[in-house]
């Protein structure tokens, strides 16, 4: 299989028009709010989603081009392997974020803690289930002594060239 084709189910709208200054992770976004406009033919799939406080969004990094297998990630000044980072320039420009679902009005989802750029194509939505998705004992590799600085870190232009 050489080709995989995806079609957006909607569009994510956020206050972030430019990669520089955007949050680097949802939980560190300062409560930034956004909306998702779901295409009409997928609205029926939203049934029962309003019972979940958080959702997992799979989306396309539409403003990201190319990739390098070694990068200097946000929060660090050391070159790392791409797959040991959450850098946006990837072989398959797919992003993943867990956001808070505030409410649903028809085909519009109101969300909180957004970290993606305005106009981001949404590929899929899944409910976040703490019992399924939260591991109690994890290792976080090179981020072990860096995660505390993520709170005030915003994206710069390092992945735009």
C-alpha positions as CSV (number, residue, x, y, z in Angstrom):
1,X,0.0,0.0,0.0
2,X,1.7,3.2,-1.2
3,X,-1.2,5.7,-0.8
4,X,-3.6,6.4,2.0
5,X,-6.3,9.0,1.4
6,X,-8.2,11.0,4.1
7,X,-11.0,13.4,3.9
8,X,-11.7,16.0,6.5
9,X,-14.9,15.7,8.6
10,X,-14.7,19.4,9.6
11,X,-12.6,22.4,10.2
12,X,-11.1,23.6,13.5
13,X,-11.2,27.3,14.1
14,X,-8.9,28.9,16.7
15,X,-7.4,32.3,17.6
16,X,-4.0,31.2,16.3
17,X,-3.4,32.4,12.7
18,X,0.4,32.0,12.7
19,X,2.5,29.1,14.0
20,X,4.7,31.5,15.9
21,X,3.2,32.1,19.3
22,X,0.7,29.2,19.2
23,X,0.7,26.9,22.2
24,X,2.8,23.8,21.9
25,X,0.4,21.5,23.8
26,X,-3.3,21.7,24.6
27,X,-2.9,21.6,28.4
28,X,-0.5,24.5,28.2
29,X,-2.7,26.7,26.0
30,X,-4.0,28.9,28.9
31,X,-7.6,27.9,28.2
32,X,-7.6,29.0,24.6
33,X,-11.0,28.5,23.0
34,X,-12.0,27.4,19.6
35,X,-14.8,25.8,17.6
36,X,-15.1,22.9,15.2
37,X,-17.5,23.1,12.3
38,X,-18.5,19.5,11.3
39,X,-19.5,18.9,7.7
40,X,-23.2,18.2,7.5
41,X,-22.9,14.6,6.3
42,X,-21.0,13.7,9.6
43,X,-23.3,15.5,12.1
44,X,-25.2,12.3,13.0
45,X,-22.0,10.9,14.3
46,X,-22.0,13.5,17.1
47,X,-24.8,11.7,18.8
48,X,-23.9,11.1,22.5
49,X,-20.6,12.9,22.3
50,X,-21.9,15.7,24.5
51,X,-21.6,13.3,27.5
52,X,-17.8,13.5,27.4
53,X,-15.8,16.3,28.9
54,X,-12.8,15.7,26.8
55,X,-12.2,14.5,23.2
56,X,-9.3,13.4,21.1
57,X,-8.8,15.3,17.9
58,X,-6.9,13.8,15.0
59,X,-6.1,16.5,12.5
60,X,-3.9,17.5,9.5
61,X,-1.0,19.9,9.9
62,X,-2.1,21.9,6.9
63,X,0.6,24.6,7.3
64,X,3.4,22.1,7.7
65,X,5.6,21.0,4.8
66,X,8.4,18.5,4.7
67,X,10.2,16.9,7.6
68,X,13.6,16.0,9.0
69,X,14.2,12.9,11.0
70,X,16.4,14.8,13.4
71,X,15.0,18.0,15.0
72,X,15.6,20.4,17.8
73,X,12.2,20.3,19.5
74,X,10.4,23.0,21.5
75,X,11.6,22.8,25.1
76,X,15.1,21.8,24.1
77,X,18.3,22.9,22.4
78,X,19.5,19.3,21.6
79,X,18.8,17.5,18.4
80,X,16.4,14.6,18.9
81,X,14.9,11.9,16.7
82,X,11.6,13.1,15.2
83,X,9.6,10.2,16.6
84,X,10.8,11.1,20.1
85,X,9.2,14.6,19.7
86,X,5.8,16.1,19.0
87,X,7.3,18.4,16.3
88,X,4.7,19.3,13.6
89,X,6.8,18.6,10.5
90,X,6.3,14.9,10.1
91,X,6.2,12.3,7.2
92,X,2.4,12.1,7.6
93,X,1.4,15.5,8.9
94,X,-1.0,14.1,11.4
95,X,-1.6,15.9,14.7
96,X,-3.3,14.7,17.9
97,X,-4.7,16.8,20.8
98,X,-6.9,16.2,23.7
99,X,-9.2,19.1,24.3
100,X,-12.1,20.0,26.6
101,X,-15.5,19.8,25.0
102,X,-17.6,22.6,26.4
103,X,-20.8,22.1,24.4
104,X,-22.3,21.1,21.0
105,X,-24.7,23.3,19.1
106,X,-25.9,21.6,15.9
107,X,-22.7,21.0,13.8
108,X,-20.5,23.3,15.9
109,X,-18.4,21.9,18.8
110,X,-17.1,24.5,21.3
111,X,-13.8,23.4,22.6
112,X,-11.2,24.7,25.1
113,X,-7.4,24.2,25.4
114,X,-6.7,24.4,21.7
115,X,-3.2,24.3,20.3
116,X,-3.8,24.0,16.5
117,X,-3.9,26.8,13.9
118,X,-7.0,28.3,12.6
119,X,-8.5,26.5,9.6
120,X,-7.0,23.1,10.6
121,X,-8.7,20.2,8.8
122,X,-10.2,17.7,11.3
123,X,-9.8,14.0,10.4
124,X,-11.5,12.3,13.3
125,X,-12.9,12.7,16.8
126,X,-12.7,10.1,19.6
127,X,-13.9,10.4,23.2
128,X,-11.2,10.7,25.8
129,X,-11.7,8.0,28.4
130,X,-9.5,8.3,31.5
131,X,-9.7,4.6,32.3
132,X,-8.5,3.7,28.8
133,X,-6.2,6.6,28.0
134,X,-4.3,7.5,31.2
135,X,-1.4,5.3,32.1
136,X,-0.4,5.5,35.8
137,X,3.3,4.8,35.4
138,X,5.0,6.3,32.4
139,X,8.5,7.5,31.4
140,X,8.9,10.7,29.4
141,X,12.4,10.2,28.1
142,X,14.4,13.4,27.4
143,X,11.4,15.5,28.6
144,X,11.9,14.3,32.2
145,X,13.5,17.5,33.4
146,X,11.9,19.8,30.8
147,X,8.1,19.4,31.0
148,X,7.8,22.0,33.8
149,X,8.9,24.7,31.3
150,X,6.1,23.9,28.8
151,X,3.6,26.0,30.7
152,X,5.0,29.3,29.3
153,X,6.5,28.0,26.1
154,X,5.0,29.0,22.8
155,X,5.9,28.0,19.3
156,X,8.6,29.8,17.4
157,X,9.5,29.6,13.7
158,X,11.9,26.6,14.0
159,X,9.6,24.3,12.0
160,X,8.6,26.7,9.3
161,X,11.7,26.6,7.1
